[in-house]
Amino acid sequence: MERNDDYRPIACDLYDRLESIATLRSLVRLTLKDEDAGPGGASAEGRIADIYTREDKQEFLRLDGGQEIRLDRIIGILPIG
């Protein structure tokens, strides 16, 4: 889910939480901003396989299924199980 709009860096505490979830290999459901999905947004589930920064300074995570999500699109994190 990559958009052409300007990236907005996320809060440090959210980044730290994502890193912690990735380290623990916890299963998680992410609620995402997605104008096409309506007011409730979209969602994605999986384990966080990687968190990285691209050359253009945009931060992303990759789920174990291969889906890449720009960090400023995350509006909710729910541990599963």
Secondary structure, 3 states (H helix, E strand, C coil): CCCCCCCCCCCHHHHHHHHHHHHHCCEEEEEECCHHHCCCCEEEEEEEEEEEECCCCCEEEEECCCCEEEHHHEEEEEECC
